[in-house]
Each structure stands twice: as C-alpha cells, then as structure tokens.
Amino acid sequence: MGNRNLPRATIPGRPGVSSNLTPSAAQRWNPDLRAATAEDPEVATVSVLDPIGADMWGDGVTSKRIAAALRSIGDRDVVVNINSPGGDYFEGLAIYNLLREHKGKVTVRILGMAASAASVIAMAGDQVLIGRAAFLMIHNTWVAAAGDRHAFRDVAAWLEPFDQAAAEVYAARTGQTVAQIAQQLDRETWIGGGAAVEQGFADGLLDSDVVESAQASADLSPMAAQKKLDLFLACGIRIPKSDRRDLVAAIKGGGTSGAAPANGTSGAAVAEWAQGALTKINSL
C-alpha cells in the first residue's frame, strides 16, 4: 500500500490536556532492542527508538526532530526503525503526517515495539515490516486532564474524533472495518508479529538478523535500565518492588544479580542516583 492512500490526521490542540503512554507499554518496552549495526550507508534512516514527544529533560522523539531529519534526506527513500512504547499521541499524529507526505518510499521496520502513538507512526509506511517477536499495541487516546465533571465530559467528547481518526488510519492500512478496529481500540490490543501480518497491520516479517539486542541475556544494559527508570519518573508510573530492585542492579552494571558496582566512585555515584530515583518513584 502506498502511504498516499492513507488518510491525513488532523491535530487540533487543547489547553490543559496532555497525552502520555500507558503503564503497560512502559513496563514491556525493552530499550536495548535496535537495528543491527550492519546498515547500508546508502540507505537513509530515521530512528524512533524512544518515547514519542519531549519529556521534561528534552529527550524523546518529536515531530520537529523528524521533520528536520526528513528535510536533510530530501526526496530519497527512507527506512524508519521503530522500537517505542508510545507517548504523546498528538506528536505521533504529526509524525505520521510527515512520513505520509514524504516524497520518497517509506519503509517502516518495527524492531521491538510500536505501541500507542508509535503504532500510528508505523502505519505511514509504504511498506511495514515487523519482527516475529515484536508487537504493535493499539488503544484509544490516553490523556491526563484536570477539571470538574463538566470539564471531563467535554474532554471525553473532544477525544472521540481522535479515536475515530486512529480507527480510520488502521482500517485503511488493514482493510478491516472502522467498527472492527474500534473494538480493538476499546480494549487495548497487543498484536504479535505474525498476527500483525495476518491482520494487515504489516506487510511482512523482518529477517532475524535485522534486529539485535545490546544484551545477550534478558537482562537490561545499564543504559537501558536508566532509560526505563527515567521513563517511569517522567510519567509518574509506580512499578513492583522486585522490578525496582532489578533496575537498580542493572544500572549498577550487575544485571539482576544485585552485584556491587565495579568502577569505584563512578559506580557508587550511579548507585546513589538510582536509589534516589527509586525513592521518588516510591513517593508517587
């Protein structure tokens, strides 16, 4: 399917409403998954390997950053590598529009996860390929808002067109009806690689050598563990005590074994930062 046949998404803003990722996506995201290093230097690539939207520290994948990358690429074909738990849905729609309107061929590769806003971005590809062990996750627009009952009724009504727009995008890609897609959005649906191809969300499976992990085991690398901890803090997500301890151990460089830091003062400083971060999570 050419991305020119996909509907354009409208993005009206609203003061006092912010979009964010779901706790389930944040907890299941593995930041260590990435594209294999043996990339063709002649192929232009765009990476969507973080939450969507800028956090309080300025990190994250934004439409501004993607627009700049596409300007530098020009009219050439582009490969978009995705491993993201989602995030700001409105930024996701903006990035979807940018990729949809790109003049070159857009090939999307879902390496690990394309959840929530990232799944909308994935739909903009002329060709969508997904790892056999990767996942798409689709759901209704997830936001945070403040106000009285009248304000919340108003926000709920305001959100309906966004859910309708997402359903139309997924339906155009898959060939399913908008009503069928809406049922999946209502219950937060996780779709594995093979099922994504069968249901039309993706066109094919990635070769196994396209995706690699920074870790040979299931443990997170220190950098990935710190990234997840930052994410939980930014989103105000509480996690089980066992998971918190595993993240601290991984940040120290000891996997989930709880080993002491191996780099003297530097390791102690990292451990102190991690413990302070966990204290903040526990206070949420």
NULOBA-384001 format. One record per residue: residue number from 1; chain; x, y, z of N, C-alpha, C in turn. Coordinates in steps of 0.001 Angstrom, whole numbers, always signed. Example, Ala and Ser with C-alpha at 12.3 -4.5 7.8 and 13.67 -1.06 7.14 Angstrom:
2
     n   chain     neast    nnorth       nup    caeast   canorth      caup     ceast    cnorth       cup
     1       A    +13190     -5690     +7800    +12300     -4500     +7800    +13200     -3300     +7800
     2       A    +12850     -2250     +7080    +13670     -1060     +7140    +12900       +30     +7870
END
This chain:
284
     n   chain     neast    nnorth       nup    caeast   canorth      caup     ceast    cnorth       cup
     1       A      +843     -1206        +0        +0        +0        +0      +870     +1245        +0
     2       A      +597     +2214      -856     +1292     +3478      -849      +754     +4359      +263
     3       A     +1670     +5106      +920     +1195     +5915     +2034      +346     +7096     +1567
     4       A      +344     +7392      +279      -506     +8479      -227     -1993     +8123      -122
     5       A     -2309     +6823       -19     -3711     +6398       +72     -4251     +6452     +1499
     6       A     -3395     +6762     +2440     -3820     +6806     +3829     -4410     +8168     +4164
     7       A     -5382     +8214     +5077     -5991     +9497     +5436     -5030    +10384     +6209
     8       A     -5127    +11687     +6012     -4359    +12633     +6798     -5043    +12798     +8154
     9       A     -4246    +12930     +9213     -4779    +13085    +10559     -4771    +14555    +10956
    10       A     -5879    +15035    +11482     -5946    +16410    +11970     -5544    +16446    +13444
    11       A     -4933    +17566    +13864     -4359    +17633    +15213     -4728    +18951    +15890
    12       A     -5973    +19160    +16250     -6315    +20382    +16990     -5820    +20298    +18430
    13       A     -5255    +21377    +18921     -4747    +21381    +20289     -5831    +21703    +21299
    14       A     -5512    +21502    +22576     -6456    +21835    +23655     -5667    +22127    +24918
    15       A     -5761    +23340    +25458     -5050    +23658    +26698     -5535    +22777    +27855
    16       A     -4595    +22404    +28722     -4947    +21654    +29919     -5060    +20158    +29727
    17       A     -4785    +19660    +28512     -4855    +18224    +28245     -3501    +17775    +27704
    18       A     -2941    +16738    +28290     -1672    +16196    +27813     -1827    +14705    +27549
    19       A     -1139    +14228    +26521     -1188    +12816    +26163       +55    +12120    +26693
    20       A       -88    +10855    +27083     +1044    +10140    +27656      +939     +8668    +27317
    21       A     +1981     +7916    +27640     +1968     +6483    +27354     +1345     +5710    +28505
    22       A      +946     +4479    +28243      +300     +3654    +29254     +1342     +2924    +30095
    23       A     +1031     +2610    +31365     +1977     +1858    +32188     +2341      +507    +31585
    24       A     +1382      -173    +30946     +1674     -1495    +30375     +2725     -1408    +29284
    25       A     +2656      -373    +28452     +3649      -215    +27385     +5009      +154    +27965
    26       A     +5019     +1031    +28971     +6283     +1436    +29584     +6996      +243    +30213
    27       A     +6241      -620    +30871     +6858     -1755    +31554     +7349     -2823    +30581
    28       A     +6680     -2985    +29443     +7060     -4039    +28497     +8133     -3603    +27504
    29       A     +8420     -2319    +27455     +9389     -1804    +26484    +10808     -2218    +26841
    30       A    +11558     -2719    +25859    +12967     -3080    +26032    +13821     -2107    +25216
    31       A    +14431     -1101    +25848    +15210      -110    +25097    +16450      -676    +24429
    32       A    +16878     -1895    +24823    +18083     -2479    +24237    +17889     -2953    +22798
    33       A    +16659     -3202    +22381    +16421     -3672    +21024    +16676     -2551    +20031
    34       A    +17398     -2855    +18966    +17758     -1849    +17971    +18063     -2540    +16658
    35       A    +18269     -1724    +15613    +18627     -2294    +14322    +20053     -2824    +14377
    36       A    +20311     -3898    +13642    +21661     -4438    +13566    +22610     -3380    +13009
    37       A    +23868     -3443    +13419    +24821     -2387    +13069    +25203     -2389    +11592
    38       A    +25022     -3499    +10909    +25450     -3584     +9509    +24410     -2944     +8595
    39       A    +24281     -1620     +8690    +23333      -885     +7871    +23979      -478     +6555
    40       A    +23185      -410     +5508    +23661       +56     +4212    +23863     +1565     +4283
    41       A    +25091     +2064     +4091    +25333     +3504     +4204    +24605     +4323     +3150
    42       A    +24144     +3665     +2090    +23430     +4382     +1034    +21950     +4578     +1358
    43       A    +21474     +3899     +2401    +20057     +3982     +2758    +19858     +5024     +3856
    44       A    +18966     +5978     +3617    +18650     +6986     +4630    +17754     +6367     +5697
    45       A    +18078     +6592     +6960    +17299     +6009     +8053    +16854     +7083     +9043
    46       A    +15707     +6835     +9657    +15183     +7661    +10742    +14898     +6728    +11910
    47       A    +15349     +7097    +13101    +15176     +6240    +14267    +14079     +6771    +15177
    48       A    +13145     +5880    +15523    +12102     +6173    +16515    +12283     +5127    +17611
    49       A    +13260     +5379    +18486    +13693     +4378    +19459    +13520     +4853    +20901
    50       A    +12665     +5837    +21082    +12402     +6407    +22401    +10912     +6723    +22500
    51       A    +10443     +7137    +23673     +9043     +7595    +23777     +8766     +8745    +22819
    52       A     +7513     +8887    +22416     +7108     +9933    +21488     +6807    +11211    +22264
    53       A     +7366    +12325    +21811     +7175    +13602    +22482     +8313    +13909    +23432
    54       A     +8582    +15192    +23647     +9677    +15611    +24525     +9259    +15510    +25986
    55       A    +10132    +14947    +26827     +9861    +14906    +28257    +10427    +16163    +28922
    56       A    +10422    +16206    +30246    +10860    +17408    +30958    +12347    +17683    +30773
    57       A    +13107    +16683    +30330    +14536    +16874    +30089    +14845    +17143    +28615
    58       A    +13811    +17159    +27782    +14018    +17423    +26365    +14319    +16193    +25543
    59       A    +14277    +15006    +26155    +14501    +13765    +25407    +13198    +13303    +24768
    60       A    +13305    +12379    +23815    +12129    +11825    +23166    +12103    +12152    +21679
    61       A    +11209    +11460    +20965    +11069    +11632    +19521     +9979    +12666    +19262
    62       A    +10329    +13759    +18596     +9377    +14830    +18331     +9175    +15032    +16834
    63       A     +8054    +15641    +16483     +7795    +15937    +15073     +8827    +16928    +14534
    64       A     +9294    +17824    +15377    +10316    +18782    +14958    +11591    +18063    +14552
    65       A    +11993    +17075    +15354    +13204    +16320    +15041    +13036    +15494    +13772
    66       A    +11881    +14846    +13618    +11645    +14034    +12424    +11561    +14910    +11176
    67       A    +10939    +16081    +11293    +10855    +16999    +10158    +12248    +17425     +9706
    68       A    +13129    +17712    +10668    +14499    +18105    +10326    +15235    +16965     +9636
    69       A    +15037    +15730    +10131    +15690    +14579     +9511    +15211    +14375     +8080
    70       A    +13919    +14516     +7860    +13376    +14322     +6513    +13819    +15438     +5565
    71       A    +13973    +16646     +6073    +14486    +17734     +5230    +15898    +17431     +4756
    72       A    +16714    +16878     +5652    +18097    +16556     +5271    +18153    +15386     +4302
    73       A    +17179    +14491     +4388    +17117    +13331     +3485    +16640    +13748     +2102
    74       A    +15795    +14781     +2034    +15266    +15221      +748    +14211    +14273      +232
    75       A    +14228    +14026     -1085    +13207    +13175     -1705    +13614    +11707     -1773
    76       A    +14720    +11341     -1118    +15189     +9956     -1175    +14268     +9023      -390
    77       A    +14377     +7726      -701    +13672     +6719       +86    +14231     +6716     +1505
    78       A    +13400     +6310     +2456    +13828     +6328     +3847    +13340     +5073     +4566
    79       A    +14163     +4572     +5469    +13804     +3462     +6346    +13595     +4028     +7751
    80       A    +12450     +3720     +8358    +12122     +4200     +9699    +12163     +3014    +10658
    81       A    +13137     +3000    +11572    +13269     +1932    +12557    +12523     +2334    +13828
    82       A    +11606     +1474    +14282    +10768     +1805    +15439    +10933      +779    +16556
    83       A    +11210     +1277    +17741    +11097      +497    +18983    +10718     +1494    +20070
    84       A     +9424     +1726    +20226     +8950     +2800    +21096     +7694     +2376    +21844
    85       A     +7587     +2764    +23133     +6376     +2452    +23898     +5245     +3450    +23661
    86       A     +5453     +4397    +22751     +4427     +5409    +22503     +4684     +6649    +23324
    87       A     +3638     +7417    +23587     +3796     +8649    +24349     +2765     +9677    +23938
    88       A     +3242    +10833    +23488     +2359    +11931    +23119     +1636    +11591    +21815
    89       A      +341    +11314    +21925      -445    +10877    +20772      -506    +11952    +19692
    90       A      -567    +13213    +20108      -691    +14295    +19143      +616    +14489    +18375
    91       A     +1755    +14314    +19052     +3040    +14313    +18357     +3124    +13124    +17398
    92       A     +2577    +11986    +17828     +2561    +10809    +16956     +1790    +11055    +15673
    93       A      +636    +11711    +15785      -145    +12045    +14595      +624    +12986    +13678
    94       A     +1337    +13944    +14259     +2116    +14882    +13458     +3235    +14162    +12710
    95       A     +3898    +13226    +13365     +4966    +12458    +12716     +4386    +11562    +11624
    96       A     +3242    +10952    +11889     +2536    +10160    +10878     +2283    +10998     +9625
    97       A     +1804    +12224     +9805     +1541    +13096     +8657     +2822    +13401     +7883
    98       A     +3926    +13656     +8608     +5189    +13957     +7945     +5655    +12790     +7074
    99       A     +5572    +11577     +7614     +6009    +10398     +6858     +5053    +10108     +5705
   100       A     +3768    +10299     +5943     +2770    +10071     +4897     +3018    +10977     +3694
   101       A     +3481    +12188     +3945     +3680    +13164     +2881     +5085    +13141     +2283
   102       A     +5974    +12297     +2820     +7334    +12219     +2282     +7301    +11724      +839
   103       A     +8079    +12354       -29     +8009    +12044     -1465     +8683    +10731     -1828
   104       A     +9674    +10320     -1059    +10314     +9041     -1318     +9554     +7892      -693
   105       A     +9968     +6667     -1018     +9353     +5485      -416     +9702     +5422     +1061
   106       A     +8711     +5108     +1894     +8906     +4985     +3337     +8744     +3516     +3730
   107       A     +9830     +2924     +4225     +9788     +1551     +4726     +9894     +1584     +6243
   108       A     +8880     +1094     +6922     +8870     +1053     +8385     +9299      -329     +8851
   109       A    +10219      -368     +9810    +10669     -1630    +10399    +10400     -1578    +11908
   110       A     +9472     -2410    +12363     +9147     -2476    +13788    +10076     -3499    +14422
   111       A    +11064     -3020    +15175    +12117     -3881    +15695    +11711     -4600    +16970
   112       A    +11003     -3891    +17857    +10625     -4492    +19128     +9200     -4172    +19501
   113       A     +8868     -2885    +19540     +7532     -2462    +19948     +7157     -1186    +19217
   114       A     +5928     -1152    +18736     +5338       +90    +18220     +3999      +214    +18920
   115       A     +4012      +841    +20083     +2822      +901    +20924     +2200     +2283    +20860
   116       A      +870     +2312    +20956      +146     +3564    +21109      +495     +4530    +19981
   117       A     +1012     +5713    +20316     +1340     +6717    +19300     +2343     +6187    +18285
   118       A     +3252     +5308    +18709     +4237     +4756    +17780     +3585     +3837    +16755
   119       A     +2467     +3191    +17128     +1784     +2327    +16164     +1136     +3151    +15063
   120       A      +668     +4369    +15402      +114     +5261    +14383     +1223     +5679    +13411
   121       A     +2392     +6013    +13948     +3535     +6376    +13107     +3859     +5245    +12142
   122       A     +3825     +4004    +12637     +4170     +2851    +11811     +3259     +2698    +10611
   123       A     +2016     +3130    +10743     +1050     +2963     +9660     +1355     +3839     +8451
   124       A     +2271     +4808     +8585     +2566     +5736     +7488     +3479     +5133     +6433
   125       A     +3989     +3926     +6654     +4926     +3341     +5708     +4264     +2865     +4422
   126       A     +4983     +3018     +3304     +4557     +2360     +2073     +4662      +847     +2246
   127       A     +5682      +444     +3021     +5863      -956     +3383     +6144     -1014     +4874
   128       A     +5464     -1926     +5564     +5646     -2088     +7013     +6122     -3511     +7272
   129       A     +7294     -3641     +7880     +7856     -4934     +8235     +7999     -4997     +9753
   130       A     +7767     -6164    +10329     +7776     -6304    +11782     +8549     -7549    +12192
   131       A     +9274     -7462    +13305     +9970     -8622    +13832     +8991     -9689    +14305
   132       A     +9387    -10937    +14186     +8484    -12022    +14595     +8149    -11928    +16079
   133       A     +9095    -11459    +16880     +8873    -11339    +18323     +8473     -9922    +18726
   134       A     +8216     -9055    +17755     +7842     -7669    +18038     +6330     -7553    +18232
   135       A     +5900     -6378    +18696     +4480     -6153    +18969     +4037     -4777    +18492
   136       A     +2804     -4731    +18010     +2043     -3498    +17881     +1066     -3447    +19051
   137       A      +810     -2243    +19562      -249     -2087    +20562     -1105      -895    +20165
   138       A     -2428     -1125    +20075     -3339       -43    +19712     -4371      +135    +20816
   139       A     -4767     +1375    +21043     -5761     +1672    +22081     -6331     +3063    +21819
   140       A     -7373     +3404    +22555     -7931     +4749    +22451     -6948     +5779    +23006
   141       A     -7136     +7016    +22586     -6252     +8095    +23017     -6195     +8167    +24542
   142       A     -4982     +8201    +25075     -4744     +8181    +26514     -4235     +9559    +26931
   143       A     -4976    +10237    +27783     -4586    +11600    +28162     -4699    +11804    +29668
   144       A     -4080    +12881    +30139     -4257    +13364    +31508     -4919    +14730    +31430
   145       A     -5880    +14961    +32308     -6612    +16229    +32295     -6982    +16602    +33724
   146       A     -7357    +17857    +33909     -7775    +18336    +35227     -9023    +19195    +35064
   147       A     -9931    +19097    +36038    -11144    +19906    +35976    -12293    +19225    +36693
   148       A    -13461    +19843    +36663    -14635    +19259    +37294    -15335    +18303    +36334
   149       A    -16511    +17779    +36735    -17172    +16763    +35921    -17586    +17310    +34555
   150       A    -17921    +18590    +34508    -18313    +19176    +33233    -17109    +19222    +32277
   151       A    -15943    +19558    +32842    -14727    +19606    +32027    -14378    +18228    +31494
   152       A    -14541    +17196    +32339    -14199    +15849    +31896    -15164    +15347    +30828
   153       A    -16448    +15692    +30953    -17385    +15319    +29885    -16990    +15982    +28580
   154       A    -16564    +17234    +28680    -16156    +17981    +27494    -14911    +17365    +26870
   155       A    -13942    +16975    +27711    -12718    +16347    +27214    -13032    +15010    +26546
   156       A    -13919    +14227    +27156    -14292    +12930    +26579    -14898    +13112    +25191
   157       A    -15765    +14101    +25055    -16366    +14364    +23740    -15312    +14844    +22748
   158       A    -14365    +15646    +23238    -13299    +16170    +22373    -12391    +15054    +21868
   159       A    -12222    +13990    +22671    -11324    +12898    +22299    -11912    +11982    +21221
   160       A    -13222    +11929    +21104    -13844    +10989    +20173    -13324    +11110    +18749
   161       A    -13156    +12319    +18190    -12632    +12414    +16820    -11217    +11847    +16667
   162       A    -10396    +11926    +17737     -9050    +11367    +17663     -9109     +9840    +17573
   163       A     -9979     +9237    +18385    -10133     +7787    +18309    -10683     +7377    +16947
   164       A    -11586     +8181    +16403    -12133     +7909    +15079    -11043     +8023    +14021
   165       A    -10183     +9040    +14142     -9094     +9226    +13173     -8135     +8041    +13209
   166       A     -7805     +7580    +14424     -6910     +6425    +14542     -7550     +5189    +13932
   167       A     -8832     +4972    +14218     -9532     +3816    +13665     -9522     +3859    +12138
   168       A     -9684     +5033    +11567     -9687     +5166    +10110     -8314     +4876     +9513
   169       A     -7262     +5304    +10204     -5904     +5017     +9735     -5632     +3518     +9753
   170       A     -5935     +2855    +10885     -5709     +1416    +10987     -6581      +658     +9978
   171       A     -7815     +1106     +9802     -8714      +437     +8858     -8212      +575     +7431
   172       A     -7711     +1769     +7065     -7184     +1972     +5710     -5983     +1074     +5453
   173       A     -5166      +880     +6477     -3982       +19     +6321     -4363     -1450     +6233
   174       A     -5284     -1896     +7089     -5539     -3325     +7240     -6643     -3861     +6337
   175       A     -7562     -2990     +5914     -8732     -3470     +5185     -9859     -3902     +6102
   176       A     -9656     -3819     +7419    -10733     -4109     +8356    -11694     -2920     +8390
   177       A    -12873     -3123     +8957    -13820     -2026     +9071    -13443     -1136    +10246
   178       A    -13899      +100    +10218    -13657     +1014    +11326    -14268      +462    +12610
   179       A    -15433      -173    +12513    -16080      -745    +13700    -15232     -1866    +14303
   180       A    -14639     -2703    +13454    -13782     -3780    +13963    -12560     -3211    +14678
   181       A    -11966     -2190    +14085    -10798     -1561    +14700    -11191      -895    +16017
   182       A    -12334      -232    +16048    -12776      +469    +17253    -12903      -490    +18434
   183       A    -13347     -1717    +18186    -13455     -2707    +19257    -12074     -3034    +19830
   184       A    -11061     -3103    +18960     -9701     -3384    +19424     -9139     -2191    +20198
   185       A     -9475      -978    +19774     -9015      +210    +20495     -9620      +267    +21889
   186       A    -10869      -128    +22016    -11557       -55    +23301    -10917      -944    +24354
   187       A    -10308     -2037    +23939     -9792     -2980    +24941     -8263     -3010    +25021
   188       A     -7563     -2083    +24380     -6091     -2081    +24329     -5588     -3434    +23827
   189       A     -5293     -3515    +22563     -4966     -4781    +21909     -3487     -4853    +21561
   190       A     -2843     -5950    +22010     -1445     -6229    +21663     -1429     -7242    +20524
   191       A      -660     -6957    +19481      -664     -7770    +18271      +773     -8188    +17966
   192       A     +1040     -9491    +18023     +2376    -10009    +17742     +2724     -9928    +16263
   193       A     +3998    -10196    +15951     +4492    -10038    +14587     +3704    -10815    +13548
   194       A     +3528    -12127    +13771     +2796    -12942    +12810     +1357    -12497    +12654
   195       A      +702    -12181    +13773      -691    -11732    +13726      -810    -10380    +13031
   196       A      +193     -9512    +13214      +162     -8203    +12561      +164     -8353    +11041
   197       A      +926     -9320    +10544      +943     -9581     +9093      -387    -10171     +8654
   198       A      -885    -11138     +9410     -2151    -11785     +9059     -3309    -10791     +9024
   199       A     -3298     -9830     +9960     -4396     -8880    +10075     -4214     -7631     +9219
   200       A     -3081     -7524     +8508     -2891     -6412     +7597     -2209     -5198     +8178
   201       A     -1813     -5231     +9458     -1098     -4103    +10035      +323     -4003     +9477
   202       A      +878     -5113     +9054     +2216     -5154     +8479     +2184     -5982     +7198
   203       A     +3177     -5739     +6342     +3236     -6429     +5052     +4091     -7685     +5080
   204       A     +4982     -7786     +6068     +5846     -8952     +6134     +6669     -8940     +7397
   205       A     +7395    -10050     +7621     +8246    -10193     +8792     +9683     -9804     +8458
   206       A    +10353     -9218     +9429    +11761     -8876     +9271    +12625    -10129     +9355
   207       A    +13743    -10130     +8634    +14723    -11193     +8812    +15266    -11120    +10233
   208       A    +15591    -12260    +10802    +16027    -12300    +12199    +17322    -11531    +12426
   209       A    +18160    -11376    +11394    +19434    -10692    +11593    +19322     -9175    +11500
   210       A    +18108     -8662    +11285    +17918     -7214    +11211    +17869     -6595    +12604
   211       A    +17396     -7375    +13586    +17225     -6877    +14950    +18286     -7483    +15840
   212       A    +18874     -6645    +16696    +19811     -7156    +17680    +19536     -6493    +19012
   213       A    +20047     -7108    +20066    +19920     -6536    +21396    +21311     -6260    +21917
   214       A    +21434     -5207    +22708    +22719     -4882    +23316    +23119     -5938    +24335
   215       A    +22179     -6767    +24765    +22433     -7778    +25779    +22201     -9157    +25197
   216       A    +23051    -10095    +25554    +22856    -11477    +25123    +21791    -12162    +25961
   217       A    +21557    -11655    +27175    +20566    -12248    +28067    +19333    -11368    +28112
   218       A    +18378    -11763    +28954    +17141    -10995    +29082    +17333     -9756    +29951
   219       A    +18498     -9644    +30637    +18739     -8500    +31499    +18946     -7240    +30667
   220       A    +18544     -6101    +31218    +18754     -4825    +30541    +20185     -4349    +30758
   221       A    +20732     -3650    +29770    +22018     -2997    +29939    +21853     -1833    +30911
   222       A    +22950     -1348    +31529    +22823      -198    +32438    +22163     +1015    +31782
   223       A    +22512     +1295    +30520    +21928     +2454    +29842    +20430     +2272    +29640
   224       A    +20017     +1057    +29239    +18596      +796    +29020    +17823      +849    +30330
   225       A    +18416      +324    +31408    +17755      +365    +32714    +17568     +1802    +33182
   226       A    +18581     +2635    +32976    +18455     +4038    +33358    +17386     +4726    +32523
   227       A    +17308     +4381    +31236    +16294     +4982    +30360    +14890     +4605    +30837
   228       A    +14697     +3352    +31238    +13383     +2938    +31729    +13045     +3633    +33044
   229       A    +14038     +3764    +33921    +13785     +4431    +35190    +13422     +5901    +34971
   230       A    +14124     +6551    +34052    +13783     +7930    +33692    +12343     +8010    +33189
   231       A    +11952     +7017    +32388    +10603     +7000    +31823     +9547     +6871    +32906
   232       A     +9768     +5976    +33866     +8815     +5796    +34956     +8676     +7081    +35771
   233       A     +9799     +7757    +35994     +9761     +9003    +36747     +9002    +10086    +35990
   234       A     +9308    +10215    +34707     +8677    +11266    +33903     +7168    +11076    +33819
   235       A     +6731     +9815    +33801     +5305     +9526    +33631     +4581     +9284    +34949
   236       A     +5315     +9285    +36059     +4675     +9050    +37349     +4142     +7639    +37488
   237       A     +4862     +6654    +36929     +4403     +5266    +36942     +5071     +4511    +38086
   238       A     +4271     +3885    +38957     +4804     +3037    +40022     +4997     +1628    +39489
   239       A     +6065      +972    +39933     +6365      -387    +39488     +6603     -1270    +40710
   240       A     +6437     -2606    +40556     +6625     -3506    +41696     +8027     -3419    +42283
   241       A     +8152     -3735    +43578     +9432     -3646    +44267    +10500     -4515    +43601
   242       A    +10128     -5729    +43172    +11117     -6605    +42539    +11666     -5992    +41254
   243       A    +10787     -5330    +40486    +11237     -4671    +39258    +12145     -3488    +39575
   244       A    +11832     -2762    +40644    +12674     -1636    +41036    +14080     -2119    +41400
   245       A    +14133     -3200    +42154    +15449     -3731    +42542    +16240     -4213    +41335
   246       A    +15544     -4841    +40370    +16220     -5300    +39162    +16795     -4130    +38367
   247       A    +16031     -3032    +38299    +16517     -1869    +37561    +17749     -1267    +38230
   248       A    +17739     -1179    +39555    +18907      -650    +40276    +20116     -1542    +40029
   249       A    +19924     -2862    +40111    +21034     -3783    +39890    +21579     -3638    +38477
   250       A    +20682     -3491    +37499    +21129     -3349    +36114    +21879     -2038    +35910
   251       A    +21420      -953    +36544    +22106      +330    +36418    +23500      +268    +37025
   252       A    +23643      -499    +38122    +24960      -677    +38728    +25901     -1478    +37836
   253       A    +25310     -2178    +36854    +26136     -2987    +35981    +26171     -4438    +36360
   254       A    +25261     -4842    +37288    +25267     -6212    +37761    +24098     -7025    +37286
   255       A    +23439     -6598    +36182    +22271     -7336    +35711    +21202     -7357    +36773
   256       A    +20533     -8494    +36955    +19537     -8606    +38025    +20090     -9346    +39230
   257       A    +21408     -9454    +39301    +22008    -10203    +40400    +22228     -9358    +41632
   258       A    +22139     -8018    +41491    +22369     -7147    +42644    +23842     -6989    +42966
   259       A    +24753     -7273    +42017    +26185     -7164    +42258    +26579     -5725    +42546
   260       A    +27660     -5548    +43312    +28139     -4217    +43649    +28751     -3558    +42426
   261       A    +28793     -2226    +42370    +29407     -1522    +41250    +30863     -1915    +41095
   262       A    +31309     -1986    +39847    +32670     -2433    +39585    +33633     -1294    +39316
   263       A    +33146       -49    +39280    +34002     +1059    +38858    +34241     +2077    +39967
   264       A    +34360     +1636    +41186    +34716     +2517    +42282    +33735     +3651    +42478
   265       A    +34287     +4864    +42551    +33473     +6044    +42835    +32394     +6246    +41791
   266       A    +32736     +5997    +40532    +31766     +6184    +39455    +30563     +5273    +39665
   267       A    +30815     +4011    +39991    +29728     +3086    +40237    +28896     +3485    +41442
   268       A    +29566     +3986    +42480    +28842     +4417    +43672    +27933     +5601    +43352
   269       A    +28414     +6492    +42500    +27600     +7648    +42123    +26374     +7207    +41339
   270       A    +26563     +6237    +40448    +25438     +5716    +39680    +24425     +5060    +40606
   271       A    +24914     +4275    +41566    +24018     +3602    +42504    +23248     +4617    +43344
   272       A    +23931     +5689    +43750    +23263     +6723    +44536    +22162     +7395    +43721
   273       A    +22455     +7665    +42436    +21427     +8259    +41570    +20230     +7328    +41448
   274       A    +20506     +6033    +41228    +19427     +5064    +41050    +18563     +4965    +42297
   275       A    +19221     +4955    +43471    +18449     +4842    +44711    +17596     +6088    +44932
   276       A    +18139     +7244    +44574    +17364     +8470    +44687    +16167     +8470    +43757
   277       A    +16362     +7934    +42537    +15261     +7850    +41582    +14162     +6931    +42093
   278       A    +14565     +5806    +42706    +13578     +4883    +43224    +12790     +5493    +44398
   279       A    +13490     +6301    +45204    +12797     +6975    +46302    +11684     +7879    +45756
   280       A    +11979     +8547    +44647    +10971     +9402    +44037     +9794     +8567    +43517
   281       A    +10096     +7423    +42879     +9024     +6549    +42376     +8158     +6060    +43540
   282       A     +8795     +5682    +44648     +8043     +5165    +45786     +7126     +6223    +46402
   283       A     +7464     +7490    +46199     +6672     +8550    +46786     +5500     +8968    +45894
   284       A     +5414     +8405    +44675     +4343     +8799    +43749     +2985     +8320    +44248
END
